[in-house]
Amino acid sequence: MRHLLWVLLVLVSCTGSSEKNSLPETPNILFIAVDDLRPELACYGKELISSPNIDLLAAEGTRFDRSYCNIPVCGASRASLMTGLRPARNRFLTYLTRADEEAAGITTLPGHFRNNGYHTISNGKIFHHDDDAEESWDEIWHPVSNSSSWRDYALNENSLQDTADRFRGPPFERADVQDTVYKDGKTAEKTIGDLRKLKELDKPFFLATGFLKPHLPFNAPEKYWKIYDGKVSLPDNNYPPENAPKESLHNFGELRAYAGVPPDGPVTDDFALELIQGYYACVSYTDAQIGMILNELKRLELDRTTIVILWGDHGWNLREHGLWCKHCNYETSLHTPLIVRVPGTQQLKESSEIVEYVDIYPTLCELAGLELPEHLQGDSFKDLLYDKEAKSDGVAICQWYAGITTIRENWFYTEWVNDNDSSYARMLYDHRIDPHENVNISEDPLHAETIDDLSSEMRRSRAPNYFK
Ligand SMILES: [Ca+2]
């Protein structure tokens, strides 16, 4: 016995960290996707937001403070993350992206786990299309709303008919209903049932659960709206950045498709306040669903063998720059929440290293001890969970159509390029002095060298397929 203890001690001191000894050999994965969630959470310093469950997950795991999606729209961001491939000039561009068409033949993240003996389940919105990359999953399930509408309304079927000239119903709903009236409540129920079932399974699992809120429409039970009554304020930069290129702005058509939103021009302050409160209510509603799942994981003691990862598919503008929705190259659309909790290991509380969503696939493989498929274009950030001295490569490249944003240190540089790789617009922000990106300084000769450098960085190392 004494000999065994000695061997263990030597092993611990040789590896220099605890994670190798206590991480399960084949850990389960609980993969939580939240639609349109920017880091609007108390654990990210937004103290107004009630997000106790995600905050607890962050406290027990590692919170990434500089995580960026590679493309700020649902379908394309998810296809990129799930395949580990970057967007390119003709790949992963819109919300309608299908991974199994634009990356045909590529093994997806859950597909890779499935090939390695995992039982894989997709609940709710993981890929944009319900039937995308079906061979990745042993089981696929989608919630059905109580309402007959394709969207998730509790009360507003009549108003949908009243506004037949618009594509959709109202952009928010404040209904005094149970959580399970809306789809995300059903997704939580289904996922909890799965955990109980998977506990008895004789193989590891990759359980993906995707929540629809805080995506529009901002429909959430009354109790979550109430949290924010009288507490919401407007951002102080309700205007385009000084010298902003027109390419960086849009008309937030996604929001205008909803009834009651003016067809052009800005929305009123009162309407903006209601939209922001609705977004917050949806964040708290989703947080509560995630809490029920994480509590069940603990109750079943599966938390001891399960890696939990939580991510939002991209950011969202809540009237910053006069914008709503995503679909642009500002940090508001690119910055995302990312939290990873690994069982049985002593993790760092947070990381301020720059990581990208193409890095998630290799990270989960490495944590689970799976080989990395050759096609992957990101880098594992496993070391950032444990090693204070560890660094990422320090660069994120994000793409919105022809606009490519290079994020490095304090610089956020976007260049719009045409088919023959010449640029026709650009913007540069220095987050040390302008963290909200209110003044484009790309035409200031003082920064010419920085721009050259960032422009070469983008071309050289991070978008090898982009110009092909
Ligand atoms: Ca989305």
Residues whose N, C-alpha, C, O or C-beta is under 5 A from the ligand:
A	BS01	CA	D35 D36 V73 C74 D313
